[in-house]
Amino acid sequence: MSMKSFFSPSRVYAVIGATPNEQKFGFKVFNWYLARDLPVIPIHPSATHVLHVPTSQDIALAINRADEEYPNNDGISISFITPPKVTESVLSELEAKNLVNKVKGVWYQ
């Protein structure tokens, strides 16, 4: 996948592993998207906010939120900042819930 296919003018981004802990990479990656005014949704199973942005607890909720908040989006690109087992679980969830077609790009950190 190229950078051009990951980023697009109508894309929404999800950061799985976003965290309110400023010392962690998930915080820094999420902050990178915000600093560039990109539409980004933090995903964290228990935190309610990251940098004052409400989180989604899982990828299915994030995709639904992306469609509600950005109705003209062309899909979602996901940055994974997670251990391999968590990443595999999310990918399985996307497949089980027939959401694979909504994902236009993935980036594994």
C-alpha positions in Angstrom: 0.0 0.0 0.0 1.2 3.4 -0.8 0.9 6.5 1.4 -1.3 8.0 -1.3 -3.8 5.2 -1.0 -3.8 5.4 2.8 -4.5 9.1 2.8 -7.2 10.7 0.8 -9.2 14.0 1.0 -12.4 12.2 2.0 -10.9 9.6 4.4 -11.6 9.1 8.1 -8.8 7.7 10.3 -9.0 5.5 13.3 -6.1 5.0 15.8 -6.5 1.7 17.5 -4.4 1.9 20.6 -4.9 5.6 21.1 -4.4 6.4 24.8 -4.6 9.4 27.1 -1.1 8.5 28.4 1.2 11.2 26.8 4.2 8.9 27.1 2.9 6.2 24.9 3.1 6.0 21.1 -0.6 5.6 20.7 -1.0 9.1 22.1 1.7 10.5 19.8 0.2 9.0 16.7 -3.3 10.2 17.6 -2.0 13.7 18.3 -0.2 13.6 14.9 -3.6 13.3 13.1 -5.2 16.0 15.2 -2.3 18.4 14.6 -3.0 18.1 10.9 -6.7 18.6 11.3 -7.5 15.1 9.9 -10.8 13.5 10.9 -9.7 10.9 13.4 -11.4 8.6 15.9 -9.4 7.2 18.8 -10.2 3.6 19.7 -9.6 2.5 23.3 -11.6 -0.2 25.2 -11.9 1.8 28.4 -10.7 5.4 28.1 -13.5 7.8 27.4 -11.5 10.5 25.8 -8.1 11.2 24.3 -7.1 14.8 24.0 -10.7 15.8 24.6 -11.9 13.7 21.7 -14.5 10.9 22.7 -13.2 7.4 22.1 -14.9 4.5 20.5 -14.5 1.2 22.3 -14.1 -0.9 19.2 -13.7 -0.7 15.4 -17.3 -1.4 14.6 -18.4 1.6 16.7 -15.7 3.8 15.1 -16.9 2.9 11.6 -20.5 3.7 12.5 -19.3 7.0 14.1 -17.3 7.8 11.0 -20.4 7.3 8.8 -22.5 9.5 11.1 -20.0 12.3 11.6 -18.5 12.3 8.1 -21.3 11.1 5.7 -19.3 11.7 2.6 -16.3 9.8 3.6 -14.7 7.3 1.2 -13.8 4.8 3.9 -11.6 4.5 6.9 -7.8 4.0 7.2 -6.6 2.4 10.4 -3.4 2.9 12.3 -2.7 0.0 14.6 -0.6 0.7 17.7 -1.4 -2.6 19.3 0.2 -5.9 20.2 -0.2 -8.6 17.4 -3.0 -10.5 19.3 -5.1 -7.3 19.6 -4.5 -6.5 15.9 -5.5 -10.0 14.9 -8.7 -9.7 17.0 -9.6 -6.4 15.4 -9.1 -7.9 11.9 -11.2 -10.8 12.8 -14.0 -8.5 14.1 -13.9 -6.6 10.8 -14.4 -9.8 8.9 -17.0 -11.3 11.2 -19.1 -8.1 11.0 -18.7 -7.7 7.2 -16.9 -4.4 7.6 -13.8 -5.2 5.6 -15.1 -3.2 2.6 -15.2 -0.1 4.7 -11.4 -0.3 5.4 -9.4 1.3 2.7 -6.0 1.2 4.4 -4.1 -0.2 7.3 -0.9 0.9 8.9 0.9 -1.3 11.4 3.1 0.5 13.9 
